[in-house]
Amino acid sequence: CIAKLETLYGEWRTLQKHAGRATESHKQKETEFVSKFNDLFDIAHASALDMITIEEDKQFLISQRQKGRPGYMGGIDFKYTRKEKRREEREAKAVARKQSNNNQLA
């Protein structure tokens, strides 16, 4: 992995040296470099597809390994959202109690 990174860094440095060039071959090399860079970060286990039992997860991994990476992770964590809302409400009530106590003392 380190050797791959060092090689990739060397290629990038070479491209940077000739960044002012506008030749077709230089543009092609830049395009190839970007495509290599996008494929670099597949950190899944080598036999991940064999280990995964949930079909939806397998399909997600396959889509992540394709060019352009059409799959994504997203959505709202409703448990966390509810927790945050309750926390904010508790904090707001605490502030209101403090203000109420301060007003009564004054």
Beta strands, then each sheet from edge to edge (+ up, - down):
end
